[in-house]
Amino acid sequence: MAQIALMWAGQLGPAGFRRLMSNLGSAMAVLQAPAEELSRPSLGLEADQVEAICVLSELLPSIEEEIEALGEHNVAVVCDFEPDYPQILQRIANPPPVLCIAGQLLPIDDPAVAIVGTRRPTEEGYQMAYELGRAFGEEGVTVVSGLAQGCDTAAHTGALAGGGRTIAVLGSGITVIHPRQNVELSSQIAKRGAVISEAPPSVHPTAARLIARNRLQSGLARGVIVVESAQQGGAMQTAKNARRQNRELYAVYWTEGHEQRAGNSRLLGEGAQLITGPDQVPAVSKALHLHKQEMERQQASATTQQRLFSEE
C-alpha cells in the first residue's frame, strides 16, 4: 500500500522512487521519514514532493478504497515485487513500480510485438497496421500498441479480428480512456488481453506521460514494427526505446514517398529490419521467439555467475 501511495500521490516518477528505496530501504520507511530527512540533497526531492510525501500516511485509507473500487471494475493494481507483475518489464530501465491492469496479462503474451505509427496515417498505412495486427493475431502473437487514433487503433482492431490477444498501453490513468472514441475498443481489448497504465487511475494524458508510455510499449514486446511515421513523434521514440532495450526493430518499407513515411526511411537507413507486409509475419514471429530464448539464456547465465561469485 505504501508503494502505491508514493506513486499515486507522492509526485514521484520511477527513477525518483527507486532513489528513495536505495536510500531509505522501503516504501513504508519513506512514509515514516520526517521532513528533515526527506529534504536531504542526496534524495533529490523538491519541496512540494517532500510536502506531498509527509501527508501520505493520512491518505492510505482513501487509497485503499480506490484500489477496492478499481477491483470492482476488474482492474488490478500490481506492484513490481508481486507475481502478477510482467517479468519482461522488470528488466527495462526505470520499470513502473505500480501498474493498473484492466483485463489480464498472461504468459502467452511473451513474446509480443509492438505495432506503432502515426495518428494520421495514409489509407495504405492504416490498412498495413490492420493487416499486420490481424496476421499476428492469427499467428498467436500478442500485439502491443498505445490505443491512439490511426495506426494504434488499426493494430489493436486487426489483432482482435485475427482472433488474437492485444495489449493497450495508456498515457493516462486507467479510468481515463483517451481518445474517447476508443472507449468501446478498450473494453474489447480488456476482454481479449489487457489495458495497462503506470499513471494514477484518474489522471489525464500529458505529453510527458505519453512519452513515458512509449518505453512500456517496446518493453512489453520482443520486437517493434514502425508502420508509418514522420521524422518525429511517438513511434520514433518507441523505436529509440526498442534499441535501448535490445529489442528487434522493424520498419515498413514503402515504395512511394510521403512525409508520414520519412521516419521509416530514416530507421531503415540506420539499420532497422525491413518489412513489406503480413506475409513476413511468420518469420518475424520466429525471430521474436528466438529473442525470448536468447534473453532468457543470458539472464540464466548472469544469475548463475552471480551465485558463483557470492559463494566465493
Wavefront OBJ file of the C-alpha trace (Angstrom):
o trace
v 0.000 0.000 0.000
v 2.833 2.409 0.841
v 4.407 1.877 -2.587
v 1.112 2.594 -4.339
v 0.613 5.727 -2.234
v 4.056 7.021 -3.179
v 3.434 6.518 -6.894
v -0.124 7.839 -6.930
v 0.186 10.812 -4.584
v 3.868 11.356 -3.857
v 4.623 13.240 -7.086
v 7.342 10.711 -7.953
v 8.480 9.041 -11.146
v 10.052 5.573 -11.313
v 13.613 6.924 -11.066
v 12.808 9.102 -8.042
v 11.005 6.229 -6.368
v 13.993 3.908 -6.750
v 16.354 6.582 -5.481
v 14.288 6.757 -2.289
v 14.242 2.966 -1.998
v 18.028 2.725 -2.295
v 18.491 5.388 0.394
v 15.706 4.562 2.858
v 15.123 0.867 2.230
v 11.345 0.564 1.846
v 8.241 2.473 0.852
v 6.950 2.428 4.426
v 10.250 3.854 5.663
v 9.793 6.727 3.227
v 6.279 7.425 4.520
v 7.553 7.410 8.101
v 10.580 9.607 7.433
v 10.472 13.174 8.839
v 10.582 16.159 6.519
v 14.154 16.927 7.578
v 15.356 13.550 6.343
v 13.381 13.735 3.105
v 14.898 17.149 2.433
v 18.443 15.772 2.282
v 20.068 16.893 -1.002
v 21.089 13.308 -1.793
v 17.414 12.327 -2.150
v 16.846 14.934 -4.847
v 13.315 15.867 -3.761
v 11.689 19.229 -4.363
v 9.889 20.981 -1.522
v 6.451 20.147 -2.929
v 7.406 16.463 -3.158
v 8.528 16.432 0.480
v 5.277 18.086 1.475
v 3.226 15.549 -0.502
v 5.074 12.552 0.954
v 4.715 13.810 4.533
v 0.901 13.580 4.388
v 0.673 10.242 2.578
v 0.046 8.243 5.744
v -3.202 10.151 6.171
v -4.237 9.216 2.614
v -3.742 5.456 2.946
v -7.417 4.699 3.827
v -8.713 6.611 0.795
v -6.129 4.970 -1.487
v -7.198 1.555 -0.205
v -10.798 2.444 -1.007
v -9.752 3.478 -4.523
v -7.986 0.159 -5.056
v -11.105 -1.709 -3.899
v -13.270 0.354 -6.263
v -10.967 -0.461 -9.170
v -11.169 -4.133 -8.264
v -14.950 -3.991 -8.519
v -14.421 -2.923 -12.152
v -11.948 -5.758 -12.788
v -8.879 -3.531 -12.598
v -5.943 -4.996 -10.685
v -3.265 -2.834 -9.074
v 0.072 -4.654 -9.164
v 3.429 -3.701 -7.642
v 6.745 -4.702 -9.194
v 7.513 -7.231 -6.432
v 4.279 -9.185 -6.926
v 3.984 -12.372 -9.022
v 1.388 -10.911 -11.422
v 3.785 -8.141 -12.477
v 5.085 -8.777 -16.043
v 8.617 -10.134 -15.713
v 9.717 -8.690 -19.048
v 9.209 -5.143 -17.705
v 11.416 -5.749 -14.686
v 14.431 -5.832 -16.993
v 13.978 -2.433 -18.656
v 15.377 0.854 -17.389
v 13.028 2.515 -14.888
v 10.243 -0.084 -14.865
v 6.987 1.193 -13.361
v 6.792 0.441 -9.623
v 2.992 0.134 -9.916
v 0.732 -0.938 -12.772
v -3.032 -0.778 -13.168
v -4.250 -3.650 -15.342
v -7.734 -3.952 -16.822
v -8.082 -7.441 -18.211
v -5.273 -9.919 -17.790
v -1.645 -10.347 -18.767
v -0.831 -13.984 -19.491
v 2.371 -15.993 -20.018
v 1.435 -16.345 -23.710
v 1.805 -12.558 -24.057
v 5.561 -13.103 -24.236
v 6.738 -12.920 -26.920
v 4.670 -9.995 -28.145
v 5.158 -7.497 -30.953
v 4.560 -3.740 -30.698
v 2.961 -2.198 -33.783
v 3.155 1.599 -33.761
v 2.803 4.534 -36.109
v 1.361 7.959 -36.727
v -2.052 9.096 -35.530
v -2.683 10.412 -39.049
v -1.684 7.582 -41.365
v -2.322 7.384 -45.061
v -5.058 4.983 -46.124
v -2.359 2.472 -47.050
v -0.640 2.949 -43.689
v -3.829 2.316 -41.738
v -4.536 -0.804 -43.789
v -0.973 -2.063 -43.278
v -1.246 -1.672 -39.488
v -4.573 -3.516 -39.533
v -3.312 -6.362 -41.710
v -0.147 -6.793 -39.657
v -2.186 -6.827 -36.440
v -4.564 -9.377 -37.922
v -1.749 -11.615 -39.172
v -0.016 -11.603 -35.788
v -3.359 -12.341 -34.122
v -3.822 -15.349 -36.395
v -0.232 -16.383 -35.656
v -0.923 -16.316 -31.906
v 1.447 -13.421 -31.190
v 0.108 -10.721 -28.853
v 0.034 -7.218 -30.339
v 1.041 -4.252 -28.169
v 0.155 -0.664 -29.058
v -0.927 2.617 -27.496
v -4.703 2.913 -28.184
v -4.154 6.178 -30.062
v -6.035 7.039 -33.222
v -4.545 5.914 -36.503
v -2.011 3.078 -36.619
v -2.525 2.065 -32.968
v -6.266 1.662 -33.420
v -5.734 -0.299 -36.631
v -3.217 -2.644 -35.000
v -5.454 -3.386 -31.985
v -8.512 -3.864 -34.200
v -6.619 -6.143 -36.561
v -5.328 -8.317 -33.721
v -8.858 -8.774 -32.380
v -10.166 -9.561 -35.880
v -7.465 -12.206 -36.198
v -8.642 -13.896 -33.026
v -5.544 -12.836 -31.113
v -4.688 -11.020 -27.951
v -3.676 -7.389 -27.696
v -2.354 -5.027 -25.013
v -3.048 -1.284 -24.929
v -0.613 0.926 -23.011
v -2.152 4.208 -21.855
v -0.570 7.606 -21.375
v -3.360 8.426 -18.910
v -4.901 6.853 -15.846
v -6.729 3.550 -16.248
v -10.133 5.223 -15.758
v -9.442 7.961 -18.328
v -9.557 6.302 -21.745
v -8.083 8.548 -24.419
v -9.171 9.175 -27.101
v -12.815 8.882 -26.098
v -13.629 7.299 -29.469
v -11.741 4.217 -28.310
v -13.668 3.539 -25.097
v -15.500 0.611 -26.678
v -12.275 -0.676 -28.238
v -10.569 -0.557 -24.838
v -13.401 -2.645 -23.412
v -12.923 -5.254 -26.143
v -9.172 -5.275 -25.516
v -9.654 -5.862 -21.780
v -11.711 -8.955 -22.625
v -9.072 -10.333 -25.001
v -5.878 -9.005 -23.472
v -5.181 -6.054 -21.216
v -5.276 -2.297 -20.918
v -2.458 -1.085 -18.675
v -1.266 2.182 -17.152
v 1.525 3.209 -14.800
v -0.200 6.524 -14.002
v -2.517 7.255 -11.064
v -6.004 5.999 -12.017
v -7.792 9.271 -12.725
v -5.122 11.461 -14.353
v -5.451 12.784 -17.896
v -2.847 12.286 -20.606
v 0.041 14.736 -20.834
v 2.962 14.953 -23.224
v 5.276 13.609 -20.520
v 3.015 10.634 -19.752
v 2.610 9.801 -23.435
v 6.377 9.883 -23.905
v 6.893 7.717 -20.818
v 4.418 5.089 -22.004
v 6.425 4.564 -25.206
v 9.135 2.709 -23.254
v 6.440 0.332 -21.969
v 5.171 -0.444 -25.471
v 8.622 -1.583 -26.538
v 9.368 -3.036 -23.101
v 6.405 -5.408 -23.199
v 7.390 -6.685 -26.638
v 10.305 -8.590 -28.129
v 10.119 -6.541 -31.302
v 8.754 -3.217 -32.551
v 7.315 -2.540 -36.012
v 7.029 1.078 -37.136
v 4.286 1.118 -39.765
v 4.274 4.738 -40.828
v 5.960 7.661 -39.090
v 7.271 11.129 -39.754
v 10.748 12.104 -38.556
v 9.429 12.981 -35.094
v 6.727 11.534 -32.899
v 5.787 8.761 -30.535
v 6.558 5.926 -32.937
v 10.124 7.166 -33.381
v 10.502 7.436 -29.608
v 9.278 3.861 -29.261
v 11.831 2.791 -31.878
v 14.559 4.580 -29.908
v 13.475 2.768 -26.761
v 13.479 -0.528 -28.652
v 17.155 -0.072 -29.453
v 17.970 0.828 -25.843
v 16.084 -2.235 -24.611
v 17.754 -4.557 -27.116
v 14.502 -5.348 -28.937
v 14.159 -6.380 -32.576
v 13.340 -3.282 -34.649
v 11.451 -3.318 -37.940
v 10.171 -0.588 -40.238
v 7.722 -0.971 -43.105
v 9.301 -0.249 -46.477
v 7.176 1.904 -48.744
v 7.815 2.209 -52.476
v 6.148 5.635 -52.566
v 7.490 8.519 -50.509
v 5.301 10.587 -48.161
v 6.028 12.952 -45.288
v 4.340 10.449 -42.973
v 6.953 7.862 -44.022
v 10.124 9.890 -43.591
v 10.763 8.233 -40.246
v 10.572 4.797 -41.842
v 13.230 5.742 -44.378
v 15.445 7.048 -41.610
v 15.046 3.908 -39.486
v 15.796 1.624 -42.432
v 18.868 3.713 -43.217
v 20.002 3.279 -39.610
v 19.718 -0.496 -39.728
v 16.119 -1.351 -38.861
v 14.948 -4.592 -40.432
v 12.755 -4.202 -43.486
v 9.190 -5.469 -43.594
v 6.855 -5.163 -46.551
v 3.667 -6.833 -45.398
v 1.837 -9.527 -43.455
v 3.431 -12.346 -45.457
v 6.559 -11.821 -43.339
v 4.721 -12.300 -40.038
v 5.702 -15.998 -39.612
v 9.389 -15.093 -39.995
v 9.078 -12.190 -37.556
v 7.224 -14.413 -35.108
v 10.104 -16.905 -35.225
v 12.593 -14.096 -34.601
v 10.597 -12.929 -31.562
v 10.626 -16.421 -30.058
v 14.371 -16.691 -30.651
v 14.856 -13.289 -28.998
v 12.981 -14.503 -25.922
v 15.030 -17.680 -25.740
v 18.324 -15.815 -26.061
v 17.429 -13.201 -23.440
v 16.319 -15.912 -21.026
v 19.558 -17.806 -21.648
v 21.596 -14.683 -20.921
v 19.569 -13.986 -17.780
v 20.070 -17.533 -16.540
v 23.811 -17.285 -17.235
v 24.067 -13.963 -15.365
v 22.160 -15.418 -12.413
v 24.493 -18.433 -12.295
v 27.569 -16.182 -12.351
v 26.187 -14.039 -9.537
v 25.565 -17.175 -7.470
v 29.089 -18.430 -8.087
v 30.647 -15.118 -7.097
v 28.508 -14.905 -3.947
v 29.717 -18.359 -2.876
v 33.404 -17.475 -3.173
l 1 2 3 4 5 6 7 8 9 10 11 12 13 14 15 16 17 18 19 20 21 22 23 24 25 26 27 28 29 30 31 32 33 34 35 36 37 38 39 40 41 42 43 44 45 46 47 48 49 50 51 52 53 54 55 56 57 58 59 60 61 62 63 64 65 66 67 68 69 70 71 72 73 74 75 76 77 78 79 80 81 82 83 84 85 86 87 88 89 90 91 92 93 94 95 96 97 98 99 100 101 102 103 104 105 106 107 108 109 110 111 112 113 114 115 116 117 118 119 120 121 122 123 124 125 126 127 128 129 130 131 132 133 134 135 136 137 138 139 140 141 142 143 144 145 146 147 148 149 150 151 152 153 154 155 156 157 158 159 160 161 162 163 164 165 166 167 168 169 170 171 172 173 174 175 176 177 178 179 180 181 182 183 184 185 186 187 188 189 190 191 192 193 194 195 196 197 198 199 200 201 202 203 204 205 206 207 208 209 210 211 212 213 214 215 216 217 218 219 220 221 222 223 224 225 226 227 228 229 230 231 232 233 234 235 236 237 238 239 240 241 242 243 244 245 246 247 248 249 250 251 252 253 254 255 256 257 258 259 260 261 262 263 264 265 266 267 268 269 270 271 272 273 274 275 276 277 278 279 280 281 282 283 284 285 286 287 288 289 290 291 292 293 294 295 296 297 298 299 300 301 302 303 304 305 306 307 308 309 310 311 312
